[in-house]
């Protein structure tokens, strides 16, 4: 069985599924008013407090799927972060510098407004386990209700990173544990500075 996906013009996605005979094609037409640039630009929003090897795995995987990817650090006033917004952006810039098509930015306010301002119609989120699903499901559908143009795409990291979270990393580091297997090298150093001794 072969599956082919192609874009025709800016507004149509043609998904042909061939089962060894003439392909049956499912065509989904997107109305012109929904817009379309012909280029796929995705936003990967998150706290990234700090960026982990799980985040990085997702960024690398998705950078091959989209023409450009904006990793957008949220300036979330509800959560009290360990790293400042500037520190989180700087760490992400450093560890994604070698990945083509990836930019790092920050934003506050509604994600859908930010996505629109960037001309992006795709929001990328990671799914690690069932426990992520409920929150992500709620967010994705709420965002789509607010702005129907914006669709959320979920990706799974490599299984070796599927249990990682920034909060676990912060906890290990605060207790003097070794975080080398879980975060990029520059982040190990930054965590040492936050929790000296
Ligand atoms: P947020 O506070 O928005 O959840 P996070 O930085 O914790 O910010 O996560 C940002 C996104 O990255 C979320 O979609 C989350 O599911 C995903 N993510 C976090 N850790 C991992 C991981 N280890 N592997 C894959 N995706 C992850």
Boltz pocket constraint, residues with backbone or C-beta under 6 A from the ligand:
constraints:
  - pocket:
      binder: B
      contacts: [[A, 45], [A, 46], [A, 47], [A, 48], [A, 49], [A, 50], [A, 52], [A, 53], [A, 54], [A, 55], [A, 58], [A, 124], [A, 125], [A, 126], [A, 127], [A, 128], [A, 132], [A, 155], [A, 156], [A, 157], [A, 161], [A, 162], [A, 163], [A, 164], [A, 165], [A, 166]]
      max_distance: 6.0
